[in-house]
Amino acid sequence: MAALTLTDEERETLQGFVRRRKTHAALSQRAKIVLRCADGMANVDVAEALGVTNHTVGRWRKRFIERRLEGLLDEPRVGRPRTVEDEDVVRTIDATLHDDPDGRTHWSTRSLSDHLGLSKDAVARIWRAFGLRPHRSESFSLSKDPQFVEKVRDIVGLYMCPPTNAVVLCVDEKSQMQALNRTQRMLPLTPGEVERRTCTYERNGTTTLFAALEVATGKVIGDTFRRHRSKEFCAFLNQVDRDVPEELDVHLVLDNLATHKTEQVHNWLVHHPRFHLHFTPTYSSWLNLVERFFSIVERRVTQRGVHRSVAELERDIRECLEAHNKDPKPFVWTKTADEILENLKRYCERASAVRAEKDRRRKKENS
């Protein structure tokens, strides 16, 4: 058996392979074999200690003696040569990002493969590797509010550093909640079968849910009204005034709906000086945390509910509120105002760059 000795540098490297968590398991095992062999252990003893065969120990012992550390690495495997070159990858990404297909709004794997002369599987692999999903589309809306920055800092500040001796409530109305009754009976959930319901329905009226989400606790003050006017909004504010202890100031985060800014509401606020209003920027409902609660109500009540009257719908909404308030969970805001503004800045710069590149390509094609 050939003797195996290590230099100090080799031993330190092998020990590093063993200690590091990100080292591949096979390389870590080979390093352990060599270290034990260097300590004078026989192949049989090393194999028994590490749970491998004598042949495995002998192979890596021999490989290390002949080629040192490089001998522990896997040799290049023989395989099918690449059919997609780097230039093909660049062409695929460039066409996906900057070219528009004829007669379509976006590329598919088949249309792009026909355009570039590649297989659709190759296009799919390239898209997957670079996180490109042309078939997906999401909506957004940028605010044009001249006080956008100030309002973002104001509201995020309330979320992340609320004032003392005060309660912060996110207020809004979910209007036009329809009482829908399916025209045919629903097929219930059974083992092996999902719930099924007809896509046709009867409309039996609408109601509006007024809600105030307490940021600190997640508790919701809510009520339903058949109409959506300043009168109803003031009535809801009276309910909030009754539910919040008198010694606390009340900070309301709400949107720019005309109902919130009428003379009637202004007069109500004059007589209730502990209420302070903080308006979100236009087209920025994502800043109002109560919208998150409305999505819960939609999933739990209206999306799959069957209601033969508005009264039935309002009863289910009240039951949903009661169930939520039995074990409320706050929605924790984590992004600072600076992070939000920086993300919007990067998006605007990226969108402008993409538009400029498309305009440049279009002018080049037309010239």
ABEGO torsion letter per residue (X at the ends): XBBBBBBAAAAAAAAAAAABAABBAAAAAAAAAAAAAAAGBBAAAAAAAAGBBAAAAAAAAAAAAAAEAAAABBBBBBBBBBABBAAAAAAAAAAAAABBBBGBABBBAAAAAAAAGBBAAAAAAAAAAAGBBAABBBBBBBBABAAAAAAAAAAAAAAABBBBGBBBBBBBBBBGBBBBBBABBBBBBBBGBBBBBBABBBBAEBBBBBBBBBAAAGBBBBBBBABBBAAAAAAAAAAAAAABBAABBBBBBBBABAAAABAAAAAAAAABAABBBBBBBBGAAAABAAAAAAAAAAAAAAAABBBABAAAAAAAAAAAAAAAAABBBBBBBABBAAAAAAAAAAAAAAAAAAAAAAAAAAAAAAX
